[in-house]
C-alpha cells in the first residue's frame, strides 16, 4: 500500500483518506495481522485535545492519538482547518462511521472477519446488534454494552478483556463516547487481543434507531451537526455551540505563528507533538 500523507496543524496529526482508502487500510492491517489503532479527529476531539494539553502534557487522550497508527478526518470542520493551514483535503476525506459502517461490514463478511462491538447502553446494544445482523446475516458478531467499571485492575474490566480475548476479533469497535472510549483503549491497549481497534462513537445507536440518523447529504455539506443538535439538544448543545468558540484564539495564534513541521516517523505511524499555545 502506498504511503499516506500526514497533515499536521494545531498540535494534531491527521491522514486525509477517502473511505475506500480507509477500508483498504483496515484490510491491509488485518491481512498482515498487525495490531492497530485507527483514530479519528473532529471538532470535539480537537477541543478535548487542547483542553487536556492545557492541563499538562502526556494525558491519556494525547497518548491515545500518539499511539494511533492512522487518524482519519471525521468532520468537515477538520477538513476546513486542514485547508486553512495549507494541506490538501476535501469533502471526500471526511469519513464518518455512519457512512463507513456498510463498507466495513461488507469487508468483514467477505473476508470472514470476527467483529466485537463494545459500547452503547444495556438493551440498546442488543437492538443495534440484532439490526446489524439482520442486514448482514453472515456477520460474525459478538457484543457487550459499555456500562462497566473501567478500572484496569477491576474485575469488570478484566471480564470485558477476557470476552474479547475469547472471541479473538479482527475488528474491535469501541462505542462509549468521546473521550471515554479513547481512554479505555489507551489504558488497555497491551491487554486487548484484536487486530484493528476503532473508536466508533454512537454508530450502533444510530443502527438501533434510538438516535435519528441525519440525512446523509448533510455530512459533506458540514451540516450534520445541526441535525444531531436538534435530536439531542441537551447533550450536544455545549459541543456544538460553545466548544468551537473556545478554539478560535488557538486557531488565530497558530495562523500568526505557524507550528514547525514535525518529522515523520520511520514506520509511518503518527507522531503527535503536544503543544500548549
DRENPA-3360 file (N, C-alpha, C; in nm, 2 decimals, always signed):
BEGIN
1 = XXXXXXXX = +0.08/-0.12/+0.00/+0.00/+0.00/+0.00/+0.09/+0.12/+0.00 ~ +0.05/+0.22/-0.08/+0.13/+0.34/-0.09/+0.12/+0.42/+0.04 ~ +0.23/+0.50/+0.06/+0.24/+0.58/+0.18/+0.13/+0.69/+0.18 ~ +0.07/+0.71/+0.30/-0.04/+0.81/+0.31/+0.02/+0.93/+0.38 ~ -0.01/+1.05/+0.32/+0.04/+1.17/+0.37/-0.02/+1.21/+0.50 ~ +0.06/+1.29/+0.58/+0.02/+1.34/+0.71/+0.00/+1.49/+0.71 ~ -0.11/+1.54/+0.76/-0.13/+1.68/+0.77/-0.13/+1.71/+0.92 ~ -0.04/+1.81/+0.95/-0.02/+1.85/+1.09/-0.05/+1.99/+1.11;
9 = XXXXXXXX = -0.14/+2.02/+1.21/-0.18/+2.16/+1.24/-0.24/+2.16/+1.37 ~ -0.23/+2.27/+1.44/-0.30/+2.29/+1.57/-0.26/+2.18/+1.67 ~ -0.14/+2.12/+1.66/-0.09/+2.02/+1.75/-0.14/+1.88/+1.72 ~ -0.22/+1.86/+1.62/-0.27/+1.73/+1.59/-0.22/+1.68/+1.46 ~ -0.23/+1.56/+1.43/-0.19/+1.50/+1.30/-0.31/+1.41/+1.25 ~ -0.34/+1.43/+1.12/-0.44/+1.35/+1.06/-0.39/+1.30/+0.92 ~ -0.44/+1.20/+0.87/-0.41/+1.15/+0.74/-0.53/+1.15/+0.65 ~ -0.55/+1.25/+0.57/-0.67/+1.26/+0.48/-0.68/+1.14/+0.39;
17 = XXXXXXXX = -0.78/+1.06/+0.42/-0.81/+0.94/+0.34/-0.95/+0.93/+0.29 ~ -0.97/+0.89/+0.17/-1.11/+0.86/+0.13/-1.16/+0.74/+0.20 ~ -1.29/+0.71/+0.19/-1.35/+0.60/+0.25/-1.29/+0.47/+0.20 ~ -1.27/+0.46/+0.06/-1.21/+0.34/+0.00/-1.07/+0.32/+0.05 ~ -0.99/+0.43/+0.06/-0.85/+0.41/+0.11/-0.85/+0.37/+0.26 ~ -0.94/+0.42/+0.34/-0.95/+0.38/+0.48/-0.99/+0.23/+0.49 ~ -1.08/+0.19/+0.41/-1.12/+0.05/+0.41/-1.00/-0.04/+0.37 ~ -0.93/+0.00/+0.27/-0.81/-0.07/+0.22/-0.71/-0.08/+0.33;
25 = XXXXXXXX = -0.70/+0.03/+0.41/-0.60/+0.03/+0.52/-0.64/-0.07/+0.63 ~ -0.77/-0.08/+0.66/-0.81/-0.18/+0.76/-0.79/-0.32/+0.70 ~ -0.82/-0.34/+0.58/-0.79/-0.48/+0.52/-0.65/-0.51/+0.52 ~ -0.56/-0.42/+0.49/-0.42/-0.44/+0.49/-0.37/-0.48/+0.64 ~ -0.42/-0.40/+0.74/-0.37/-0.43/+0.87/-0.42/-0.56/+0.92 ~ -0.54/-0.60/+0.89/-0.59/-0.73/+0.93/-0.52/-0.84/+0.86 ~ -0.51/-0.83/+0.73/-0.45/-0.94/+0.65/-0.30/-0.96/+0.69 ~ -0.23/-0.86/+0.74/-0.09/-0.88/+0.78/-0.08/-0.90/+0.93;
33 = XXXXXXXX = -0.20/-0.91/+0.99/-0.20/-0.95/+1.14/-0.13/-0.84/+1.22 ~ -0.15/-0.72/+1.19/-0.09/-0.61/+1.26/-0.19/-0.55/+1.36 ~ -0.16/-0.54/+1.49/-0.24/-0.48/+1.59/-0.24/-0.33/+1.57 ~ -0.35/-0.27/+1.55/-0.35/-0.13/+1.51/-0.47/-0.05/+1.57 ~ -0.44/+0.07/+1.60/-0.55/+0.17/+1.64/-0.57/+0.26/+1.53 ~ -0.69/+0.27/+1.48/-0.73/+0.37/+1.38/-0.82/+0.47/+1.45 ~ -0.77/+0.60/+1.47/-0.84/+0.70/+1.54/-0.91/+0.80/+1.44 ~ -0.98/+0.89/+1.49/-1.04/+1.00/+1.41/-1.04/+1.13/+1.48;
41 = XXXXXXXX = -1.04/+1.24/+1.41/-1.05/+1.37/+1.47/-1.17/+1.44/+1.42 ~ -1.24/+1.51/+1.51/-1.34/+1.60/+1.47/-1.33/+1.73/+1.56 ~ -1.42/+1.82/+1.55/-1.40/+1.94/+1.63/-1.41/+1.91/+1.78 ~ -1.49/+1.82/+1.82/-1.50/+1.79/+1.96/-1.37/+1.73/+2.01 ~ -1.31/+1.64/+1.93/-1.18/+1.58/+1.98/-1.07/+1.69/+1.98 ~ -1.07/+1.78/+1.89/-0.98/+1.89/+1.89/-0.99/+1.97/+2.01 ~ -1.11/+2.00/+2.05/-1.14/+2.07/+2.18/-1.08/+2.00/+2.30 ~ -1.12/+1.87/+2.30/-1.07/+1.78/+2.42/-0.92/+1.77/+2.42;
49 = XXXXXXXX = -0.86/+1.76/+2.30/-0.71/+1.75/+2.29/-0.65/+1.88/+2.35 ~ -0.70/+1.99/+2.32/-0.63/+2.12/+2.37/-0.67/+2.14/+2.51 ~ -0.79/+2.10/+2.55/-0.83/+2.12/+2.69/-0.73/+2.03/+2.78 ~ -0.71/+1.91/+2.74/-0.62/+1.83/+2.82/-0.47/+1.88/+2.81 ~ -0.43/+1.92/+2.69/-0.29/+1.97/+2.68/-0.27/+2.10/+2.77 ~ -0.37/+2.18/+2.79/-0.36/+2.30/+2.87/-0.34/+2.26/+3.01 ~ -0.38/+2.14/+3.05/-0.37/+2.09/+3.19/-0.23/+2.02/+3.21 ~ -0.17/+1.99/+3.10/-0.03/+1.92/+3.12/-0.01/+1.83/+3.00;
57 = XXXXXXXX = +0.11/+1.79/+2.98/+0.15/+1.70/+2.87/+0.12/+1.55/+2.91 ~ +0.12/+1.47/+2.81/+0.11/+1.33/+2.82/-0.01/+1.28/+2.90 ~ -0.13/+1.34/+2.87/-0.25/+1.29/+2.92/-0.30/+1.17/+2.84 ~ -0.40/+1.10/+2.89/-0.45/+0.98/+2.82/-0.50/+1.00/+2.68 ~ -0.57/+1.12/+2.66/-0.62/+1.15/+2.52/-0.51/+1.18/+2.43 ~ -0.41/+1.25/+2.47/-0.29/+1.28/+2.39/-0.21/+1.15/+2.36 ~ -0.20/+1.06/+2.46/-0.13/+0.93/+2.44/-0.20/+0.85/+2.34 ~ -0.33/+0.85/+2.34/-0.42/+0.77/+2.25/-0.38/+0.81/+2.11;
65 = XXXXXXXX = -0.38/+0.94/+2.08/-0.36/+0.98/+1.94/-0.21/+0.96/+1.90 ~ -0.12/+0.97/+2.00/+0.02/+0.94/+1.97/+0.04/+0.79/+1.93 ~ -0.04/+0.71/+2.00/-0.04/+0.56/+1.97/-0.10/+0.52/+1.84 ~ -0.20/+0.60/+1.79/-0.27/+0.57/+1.67/-0.18/+0.55/+1.55 ~ -0.21/+0.44/+1.48/-0.13/+0.42/+1.35/-0.18/+0.50/+1.24 ~ -0.31/+0.53/+1.24/-0.37/+0.62/+1.14/-0.48/+0.70/+1.21 ~ -0.49/+0.83/+1.17/-0.60/+0.91/+1.22/-0.67/+0.98/+1.11 ~ -0.80/+0.94/+1.08/-0.87/+0.99/+0.97/-0.95/+1.11/+1.01;
73 = XXXXXXXX = -1.01/+1.18/+0.92/-1.09/+1.30/+0.94/-1.24/+1.26/+0.95 ~ -1.30/+1.30/+1.07/-1.44/+1.28/+1.09/-1.51/+1.41/+1.12 ~ -1.53/+1.49/+1.01/-1.59/+1.62/+1.03/-1.54/+1.72/+0.93 ~ -1.63/+1.79/+0.87/-1.59/+1.89/+0.77/-1.52/+2.01/+0.84 ~ -1.53/+2.03/+0.96/-1.46/+2.14/+1.03/-1.31/+2.11/+1.03 ~ -1.27/+1.98/+1.04/-1.13/+1.94/+1.04/-1.08/+1.95/+0.89 ~ -1.16/+1.92/+0.79/-1.12/+1.94/+0.65/-1.09/+2.08/+0.63 ~ -1.18/+2.17/+0.67/-1.16/+2.32/+0.65/-1.04/+2.37/+0.72;
81 = XXXXXXXX = -1.01/+2.32/+0.84/-0.89/+2.37/+0.92/-0.77/+2.32/+0.85 ~ -0.77/+2.19/+0.80/-0.65/+2.14/+0.73/-0.62/+2.23/+0.60 ~ -0.73/+2.27/+0.53/-0.71/+2.35/+0.41/-0.66/+2.49/+0.45 ~ -0.71/+2.54/+0.57/-0.67/+2.67/+0.62/-0.52/+2.67/+0.64 ~ -0.46/+2.56/+0.69/-0.32/+2.55/+0.71/-0.24/+2.50/+0.60 ~ -0.30/+2.49/+0.48/-0.23/+2.46/+0.36/-0.22/+2.32/+0.32 ~ -0.30/+2.23/+0.38/-0.30/+2.09/+0.34/-0.40/+2.06/+0.24 ~ -0.37/+1.96/+0.16/-0.47/+1.91/+0.06/-0.57/+1.82/+0.12;
89 = XXXXXXXX = -0.69/+1.87/+0.14/-0.80/+1.80/+0.20/-0.93/+1.84/+0.14 ~ -1.03/+1.75/+0.12/-1.16/+1.79/+0.06/-1.27/+1.71/+0.12 ~ -1.39/+1.73/+0.07/-1.51/+1.66/+0.12/-1.49/+1.51/+0.12 ~ -1.42/+1.46/+0.02/-1.41/+1.31/+0.01/-1.32/+1.25/+0.12 ~ -1.25/+1.34/+0.19/-1.16/+1.29/+0.30/-1.24/+1.30/+0.44 ~ -1.36/+1.34/+0.44/-1.44/+1.33/+0.56/-1.51/+1.19/+0.57 ~ -1.47/+1.11/+0.66/-1.53/+0.98/+0.68/-1.58/+0.96/+0.81 ~ -1.72/+0.96/+0.82/-1.79/+0.93/+0.95/-1.83/+0.79/+0.96;
97 = XXXXXXXX = -1.85/+0.74/+1.08/-1.88/+0.60/+1.09/-2.01/+0.56/+1.04 ~ -2.11/+0.65/+1.04/-2.24/+0.62/+0.99/-2.23/+0.59/+0.84 ~ -2.15/+0.66/+0.77/-2.13/+0.63/+0.63/-2.03/+0.52/+0.60 ~ -1.93/+0.50/+0.69/-1.83/+0.40/+0.67/-1.87/+0.26/+0.71 ~ -1.97/+0.25/+0.80/-2.01/+0.12/+0.85/-2.04/+0.02/+0.75 ~ -2.12/+0.05/+0.65/-2.15/-0.05/+0.54/-2.03/-0.11/+0.48 ~ -1.93/-0.03/+0.44/-1.81/-0.08/+0.38/-1.73/-0.17/+0.47 ~ -1.73/-0.13/+0.60/-1.66/-0.21/+0.70/-1.73/-0.35/+0.71;
105 = XXXXXXXX = -1.86/-0.35/+0.72/-1.93/-0.47/+0.74/-1.93/-0.56/+0.62 ~ -1.93/-0.50/+0.50/-1.92/-0.58/+0.38/-1.78/-0.65/+0.37 ~ -1.68/-0.57/+0.41/-1.54/-0.63/+0.41/-1.54/-0.74/+0.52 ~ -1.60/-0.72/+0.63/-1.60/-0.83/+0.74/-1.67/-0.95/+0.69 ~ -1.78/-0.94/+0.62/-1.85/-1.06/+0.57/-1.77/-1.13/+0.46 ~ -1.72/-1.05/+0.37/-1.65/-1.10/+0.26/-1.52/-1.18/+0.30 ~ -1.46/-1.13/+0.41/-1.33/-1.18/+0.45/-1.34/-1.27/+0.57 ~ -1.46/-1.29/+0.61/-1.49/-1.38/+0.73/-1.43/-1.33/+0.86;
113 = XXXXXXXX = -1.43/-1.20/+0.88/-1.38/-1.14/+1.00/-1.47/-1.16/+1.11 ~ -1.41/-1.17/+1.23/-1.49/-1.16/+1.36/-1.49/-1.01/+1.41 ~ -1.61/-0.97/+1.44/-1.63/-0.83/+1.48/-1.68/-0.83/+1.63 ~ -1.62/-0.75/+1.71/-1.67/-0.74/+1.85/-1.70/-0.59/+1.87 ~ -1.82/-0.56/+1.92/-1.87/-0.43/+1.95/-1.88/-0.41/+2.10 ~ -1.81/-0.31/+2.15/-1.81/-0.28/+2.29/-1.87/-0.14/+2.31 ~ -1.99/-0.13/+2.36/-2.04/+0.01/+2.38/-2.19/+0.01/+2.38 ~ -2.24/+0.14/+2.38/-2.39/+0.16/+2.39/-2.44/+0.12/+2.52;
121 = XXXXXXXX = -2.57/+0.15/+2.55/-2.63/+0.12/+2.68/-2.68/-0.02/+2.68 ~ -2.70/-0.08/+2.80/-2.77/-0.21/+2.80/-2.90/-0.20/+2.73 ~ -2.94/-0.30/+2.66/-3.06/-0.30/+2.58/-3.04/-0.24/+2.44 ~ -2.99/-0.12/+2.44/-2.96/-0.06/+2.31/-2.87/-0.14/+2.23 ~ -2.76/-0.19/+2.29/-2.66/-0.26/+2.21/-2.72/-0.39/+2.16 ~ -2.82/-0.45/+2.23/-2.89/-0.57/+2.18/-2.97/-0.54/+2.05 ~ -3.04/-0.43/+2.06/-3.12/-0.39/+1.95/-3.04/-0.36/+1.83 ~ -2.93/-0.28/+1.85/-2.84/-0.25/+1.74/-2.77/-0.37/+1.68;
129 = XXXXXXXX = -2.72/-0.46/+1.77/-2.66/-0.58/+1.72/-2.75/-0.67/+1.63 ~ -2.87/-0.68/+1.68/-2.97/-0.76/+1.61/-3.00/-0.70/+1.47 ~ -3.01/-0.56/+1.47/-3.04/-0.49/+1.34/-2.92/-0.51/+1.25 ~ -2.80/-0.50/+1.30/-2.68/-0.52/+1.22/-2.68/-0.66/+1.16 ~ -2.71/-0.76/+1.24/-2.70/-0.90/+1.19/-2.82/-0.93/+1.10 ~ -2.93/-0.85/+1.11/-3.03/-0.87/+1.01/-2.99/-0.82/+0.87 ~ -2.91/-0.71/+0.87/-2.86/-0.65/+0.75/-2.75/-0.74/+0.69 ~ -2.67/-0.80/+0.78/-2.56/-0.88/+0.74/-2.57/-1.02/+0.81;
137 = XXXXXXXX = -2.65/-1.11/+0.75/-2.68/-1.24/+0.82/-2.55/-1.32/+0.84 ~ -2.45/-1.31/+0.76/-2.33/-1.39/+0.77/-2.23/-1.33/+0.86 ~ -2.26/-1.21/+0.92/-2.16/-1.14/+1.00/-2.13/-1.22/+1.13 ~ -2.01/-1.24/+1.16/-1.97/-1.30/+1.29/-1.95/-1.18/+1.39 ~ -2.05/-1.17/+1.48/-2.06/-1.05/+1.57/-2.08/-1.10/+1.71 ~ -2.00/-1.04/+1.80/-2.01/-1.05/+1.94/-2.02/-0.91/+2.00 ~ -2.09/-0.89/+2.11/-2.11/-0.76/+2.16/-2.13/-0.76/+2.31 ~ -2.10/-0.64/+2.37/-2.13/-0.61/+2.51/-2.15/-0.46/+2.53;
145 = XXXXXXXX = -2.24/-0.43/+2.62/-2.27/-0.29/+2.65/-2.15/-0.22/+2.71 ~ -2.15/-0.09/+2.71/-2.03/-0.02/+2.76/-2.04/+0.04/+2.90 ~ -2.14/-0.01/+2.97/-2.16/+0.04/+3.11/-2.09/-0.06/+3.21 ~ -1.97/-0.03/+3.24/-1.89/-0.11/+3.33/-1.78/-0.03/+3.40 ~ -1.73/-0.08/+3.51/-1.62/-0.02/+3.58/-1.50/-0.03/+3.50 ~ -1.44/+0.09/+3.45/-1.32/+0.09/+3.36/-1.19/+0.08/+3.44 ~ -1.19/+0.06/+3.57/-1.07/+0.04/+3.64/-0.99/-0.08/+3.58 ~ -0.87/-0.05/+3.52/-0.79/-0.16/+3.46/-0.77/-0.28/+3.54;
153 = XXXXXXXX = -0.76/-0.26/+3.67/-0.74/-0.38/+3.76/-0.87/-0.43/+3.82 ~ -0.99/-0.37/+3.78/-1.11/-0.42/+3.84/-1.16/-0.55/+3.77 ~ -1.25/-0.62/+3.84/-1.30/-0.75/+3.78/-1.38/-0.73/+3.66 ~ -1.46/-0.62/+3.65/-1.55/-0.60/+3.54/-1.47/-0.58/+3.41 ~ -1.36/-0.49/+3.43/-1.28/-0.46/+3.31/-1.21/-0.59/+3.27 ~ -1.16/-0.67/+3.36/-1.09/-0.79/+3.32/-1.18/-0.89/+3.25 ~ -1.31/-0.89/+3.30/-1.40/-0.98/+3.23/-1.43/-0.93/+3.09 ~ -1.44/-0.80/+3.07/-1.46/-0.75/+2.93/-1.34/-0.79/+2.84;
161 = XXXXXXXX = -1.22/-0.77/+2.89/-1.10/-0.81/+2.81/-1.09/-0.96/+2.79 ~ -1.14/-1.04/+2.88/-1.14/-1.18/+2.86/-1.24/-1.22/+2.75 ~ -1.36/-1.16/+2.75/-1.46/-1.19/+2.65/-1.40/-1.15/+2.51 ~ -1.33/-1.04/+2.50/-1.27/-1.00/+2.37/-1.17/-1.11/+2.33 ~ -1.08/-1.15/+2.43/-0.98/-1.24/+2.40/-1.03/-1.38/+2.36 ~ -1.14/-1.42/+2.42/-1.21/-1.55/+2.38/-1.26/-1.54/+2.24 ~ -1.31/-1.43/+2.20/-1.36/-1.41/+2.06/-1.26/-1.39/+1.95 ~ -1.14/-1.33/+1.99/-1.03/-1.31/+1.90/-1.08/-1.23/+1.78;
169 = XXXXXXXX = -1.13/-1.11/+1.80/-1.19/-1.03/+1.69/-1.08/-0.98/+1.59 ~ -1.12/-0.97/+1.47/-1.03/-0.90/+1.37/-1.06/-0.75/+1.38 ~ -1.19/-0.71/+1.41/-1.22/-0.57/+1.44/-1.28/-0.56/+1.58 ~ -1.23/-0.46/+1.65/-1.29/-0.43/+1.78/-1.34/-0.29/+1.77 ~ -1.47/-0.27/+1.78/-1.54/-0.14/+1.77/-1.58/-0.09/+1.91 ~ -1.52/+0.02/+1.95/-1.55/+0.07/+2.09/-1.63/+0.19/+2.08 ~ -1.76/+0.18/+2.12/-1.85/+0.29/+2.11/-1.90/+0.34/+2.24 ~ -1.82/+0.41/+2.32/-1.86/+0.45/+2.45/-1.85/+0.60/+2.47;
177 = XXXXXXXX = -1.85/+0.67/+2.35/-1.85/+0.82/+2.36/-1.70/+0.87/+2.38 ~ -1.68/+0.99/+2.33/-1.55/+1.05/+2.34/-1.55/+1.15/+2.47 ~ -1.45/+1.14/+2.55/-1.32/+1.06/+2.54/-1.31/+0.93/+2.61 ~ -1.43/+0.88/+2.66/-1.43/+0.76/+2.74/-1.37/+0.64/+2.66 ~ -1.42/+0.63/+2.54/-1.37/+0.52/+2.46/-1.22/+0.52/+2.43 ~ -1.17/+0.64/+2.40/-1.03/+0.66/+2.38/-0.95/+0.63/+2.50 ~ -1.00/+0.68/+2.62/-0.93/+0.65/+2.74/-0.92/+0.50/+2.77 ~ -1.03/+0.43/+2.74/-1.03/+0.28/+2.77/-0.93/+0.21/+2.67;
185 = XXXXXXXX = -0.93/+0.25/+2.55/-0.84/+0.19/+2.45/-0.70/+0.21/+2.49 ~ -0.66/+0.33/+2.53/-0.53/+0.37/+2.57/-0.49/+0.29/+2.70 ~ -0.57/+0.28/+2.80/-0.54/+0.22/+2.92/-0.53/+0.07/+2.91 ~ -0.59/+0.01/+2.81/-0.60/-0.14/+2.80/-0.53/-0.19/+2.67 ~ -0.46/-0.10/+2.59/-0.41/-0.15/+2.46/-0.33/-0.27/+2.47 ~ -0.24/-0.28/+2.56/-0.15/-0.40/+2.57/-0.23/-0.53/+2.60 ~ -0.34/-0.52/+2.67/-0.42/-0.64/+2.70/-0.52/-0.67/+2.60 ~ -0.56/-0.58/+2.51/-0.66/-0.61/+2.41/-0.61/-0.70/+2.31;
193 = XXXXXXXX = -0.68/-0.81/+2.28/-0.65/-0.91/+2.18/-0.74/-0.89/+2.06 ~ -0.70/-0.80/+1.97/-0.78/-0.78/+1.85/-0.68/-0.72/+1.75 ~ -0.72/-0.73/+1.62/-0.63/-0.67/+1.51/-0.64/-0.52/+1.50 ~ -0.76/-0.48/+1.46/-0.78/-0.34/+1.44/-0.88/-0.28/+1.54 ~ -0.84/-0.18/+1.61/-0.92/-0.12/+1.72/-0.97/+0.01/+1.67 ~ -1.11/+0.03/+1.67/-1.17/+0.15/+1.62/-1.25/+0.22/+1.73 ~ -1.24/+0.35/+1.75/-1.33/+0.42/+1.84/-1.45/+0.48/+1.76 ~ -1.57/+0.42/+1.77/-1.67/+0.44/+1.68/-1.79/+0.53/+1.72;
201 = XXXXXXXX = -1.78/+0.58/+1.85/-1.88/+0.67/+1.89/-2.02/+0.60/+1.90 ~ -2.12/+0.67/+1.86/-2.26/+0.63/+1.87/-2.31/+0.55/+1.75 ~ -2.23/+0.50/+1.67/-2.27/+0.44/+1.54/-2.38/+0.33/+1.56 ~ -2.37/+0.25/+1.66/-2.47/+0.14/+1.68/-2.60/+0.20/+1.74 ~ -2.59/+0.31/+1.80/-2.71/+0.37/+1.85/-2.80/+0.42/+1.73 ~ -2.73/+0.46/+1.62/-2.80/+0.50/+1.50/-2.86/+0.38/+1.43 ~ -2.78/+0.27/+1.43/-2.83/+0.14/+1.37/-2.95/+0.10/+1.45 ~ -2.95/+0.11/+1.58/-3.06/+0.07/+1.67/-3.18/+0.15/+1.65;
209 = XXXXXXXX = -3.16/+0.28/+1.60/-3.27/+0.37/+1.58/-3.31/+0.45/+1.70 ~ -3.23/+0.44/+1.81/-3.26/+0.52/+1.93/-3.22/+0.67/+1.91 ~ -3.13/+0.70/+1.81/-3.10/+0.83/+1.77/-3.13/+0.85/+1.63 ~ -3.20/+0.95/+1.59/-3.24/+0.97/+1.44/-3.11/+0.99/+1.36 ~ -3.10/+0.92/+1.25/-2.98/+0.94/+1.16/-3.00/+1.06/+1.08 ~ -2.90/+1.16/+1.08/-2.91/+1.28/+1.00/-2.91/+1.24/+0.85 ~ -2.98/+1.32/+0.77/-2.97/+1.29/+0.62/-2.82/+1.28/+0.58 ~ -2.80/+1.19/+0.50/-2.66/+1.16/+0.46/-2.60/+1.27/+0.37;
217 = XXXXXXXX = -2.68/+1.35/+0.31/-2.63/+1.46/+0.23/-2.57/+1.57/+0.32 ~ -2.61/+1.57/+0.45/-2.57/+1.68/+0.54/-2.43/+1.67/+0.58 ~ -2.37/+1.55/+0.58/-2.23/+1.54/+0.63/-2.13/+1.61/+0.54 ~ -2.13/+1.58/+0.41/-2.03/+1.65/+0.32/-2.05/+1.80/+0.31 ~ -2.17/+1.85/+0.35/-2.20/+1.99/+0.34/-2.17/+2.06/+0.48 ~ -2.12/+1.98/+0.57/-2.09/+2.04/+0.70/-2.21/+2.07/+0.79 ~ -2.33/+2.01/+0.76/-2.45/+2.04/+0.83/-2.50/+1.93/+0.92 ~ -2.43/+1.82/+0.93/-2.48/+1.71/+1.01/-2.49/+1.75/+1.16;
225 = XXXXXXXX = -2.40/+1.84/+1.21/-2.41/+1.88/+1.35/-2.55/+1.94/+1.38 ~ -2.61/+2.01/+1.29/-2.73/+2.08/+1.32/-2.84/+1.97/+1.34 ~ -2.84/+1.87/+1.26/-2.94/+1.76/+1.28/-2.92/+1.68/+1.41 ~ -2.79/+1.66/+1.44/-2.76/+1.59/+1.57/-2.80/+1.68/+1.69 ~ -2.78/+1.81/+1.68/-2.81/+1.90/+1.78/-2.96/+1.90/+1.80 ~ -3.04/+1.90/+1.69/-3.18/+1.90/+1.70/-3.24/+1.77/+1.77 ~ -3.17/+1.66/+1.74/-3.21/+1.54/+1.80/-3.17/+1.52/+1.95 ~ -3.06/+1.58/+1.99/-3.01/+1.57/+2.13/-2.96/+1.70/+2.18;
233 = XXXXXXXX = -3.05/+1.80/+2.19/-3.01/+1.93/+2.23/-2.94/+1.94/+2.37 ~ -2.99/+1.87/+2.47/-2.93/+1.88/+2.60/-2.79/+1.83/+2.60 ~ -2.77/+1.72/+2.54/-2.64/+1.65/+2.54/-2.53/+1.72/+2.45 ~ -2.58/+1.78/+2.34/-2.48/+1.83/+2.24/-2.48/+1.98/+2.23 ~ -2.55/+2.05/+2.31/-2.55/+2.20/+2.30/-2.41/+2.26/+2.32 ~ -2.35/+2.21/+2.43/-2.22/+2.26/+2.46/-2.12/+2.23/+2.35 ~ -2.13/+2.11/+2.30/-2.03/+2.06/+2.20/-2.03/+2.14/+2.07 ~ -2.15/+2.18/+2.03/-2.17/+2.24/+1.90/-2.18/+2.39/+1.91;
241 = XXXXXXXX = -2.22/+2.45/+2.02/-2.25/+2.59/+2.03/-2.15/+2.66/+2.12 ~ -2.07/+2.59/+2.20/-1.97/+2.66/+2.29/-1.83/+2.62/+2.26 ~ -1.80/+2.49/+2.25/-1.66/+2.44/+2.23/-1.59/+2.50/+2.11 ~ -1.65/+2.51/+1.99/-1.58/+2.57/+1.88/-1.53/+2.71/+1.90 ~ -1.60/+2.79/+1.98/-1.56/+2.93/+2.00/-1.44/+2.93/+2.09 ~ -1.42/+2.84/+2.18/-1.30/+2.84/+2.26/-1.17/+2.81/+2.18 ~ -1.19/+2.75/+2.06/-1.07/+2.72/+1.98/-1.03/+2.83/+1.89 ~ -1.11/+2.94/+1.88/-1.08/+3.05/+1.79/-0.94/+3.11/+1.82;
249 = XXXXXXXX = -0.92/+3.15/+1.95/-0.79/+3.21/+1.98/-0.67/+3.12/+1.95 ~ -0.68/+2.99/+1.97/-0.58/+2.90/+1.93/-0.55/+2.90/+1.78 ~ -0.66/+2.89/+1.71/-0.65/+2.89/+1.56/-0.59/+3.02/+1.51 ~ -0.63/+3.13/+1.57/-0.57/+3.26/+1.52/-0.42/+3.27/+1.56 ~ -0.38/+3.23/+1.68/-0.24/+3.23/+1.72/-0.16/+3.15/+1.63 ~ -0.21/+3.03/+1.59/-0.13/+2.94/+1.50/-0.13/+2.99/+1.36 ~ -0.22/+3.07/+1.32/-0.21/+3.13/+1.18/-0.11/+3.24/+1.18 ~ -0.09/+3.31/+1.30/+0.01/+3.41/+1.30/+0.15/+3.35/+1.33;
257 = XXXXXXXX = +0.15/+3.25/+1.41/+0.28/+3.18/+1.44/+0.27/+3.04/+1.40 ~ +0.28/+3.00/+1.28/+0.26/+2.86/+1.24/+0.36/+2.77/+1.31 ~ +0.31/+2.64/+1.34/+0.39/+2.54/+1.40/+0.49/+2.48/+1.31 ~ +0.61/+2.45/+1.35/+0.70/+2.39/+1.26/+0.66/+2.25/+1.22 ~ +0.70/+2.21/+1.10/+0.67/+2.08/+1.05/+0.74/+1.97/+1.14 ~ +0.67/+1.87/+1.18/+0.72/+1.76/+1.26/+0.79/+1.66/+1.17 ~ +0.89/+1.59/+1.21/+0.95/+1.48/+1.14/+0.85/+1.36/+1.13 ~ +0.85/+1.29/+1.02/+0.77/+1.17/+1.01/+0.84/+1.06/+1.06;
265 = XXXXXXXX = +0.77/+0.97/+1.14/+0.84/+0.85/+1.20/+0.87/+0.75/+1.09 ~ +0.97/+0.67/+1.11/+1.02/+0.58/+1.01/+0.92/+0.48/+0.97 ~ +0.83/+0.44/+1.06/+0.74/+0.33/+1.03/+0.60/+0.39/+0.99 ~ +0.60/+0.52/+0.96/+0.47/+0.59/+0.91/+0.36/+0.59/+1.01 ~ +0.40/+0.56/+1.14/+0.30/+0.58/+1.24/+0.29/+0.73/+1.28 ~ +0.18/+0.77/+1.34/+0.17/+0.91/+1.38/+0.26/+0.95/+1.49 ~ +0.32/+1.07/+1.47/+0.40/+1.13/+1.58/+0.33/+1.26/+1.62 ~ +0.27/+1.27/+1.74/+0.19/+1.38/+1.77/+0.27/+1.46/+1.88;
273 = XXXXX = +0.29/+1.59/+1.85/+0.36/+1.68/+1.94/+0.26/+1.76/+2.01 ~ +0.26/+1.75/+2.14/+0.16/+1.82/+2.22/+0.21/+1.96/+2.26 ~ +0.13/+2.06/+2.22/+0.17/+2.20/+2.25/+0.06/+2.27/+2.33 ~ +0.10/+2.37/+2.40/+0.00/+2.45/+2.47/+0.02/+2.59/+2.43 ~ -0.05/+2.63/+2.32/-0.02/+2.76/+2.26/-0.06/+2.87/+2.36;
% end
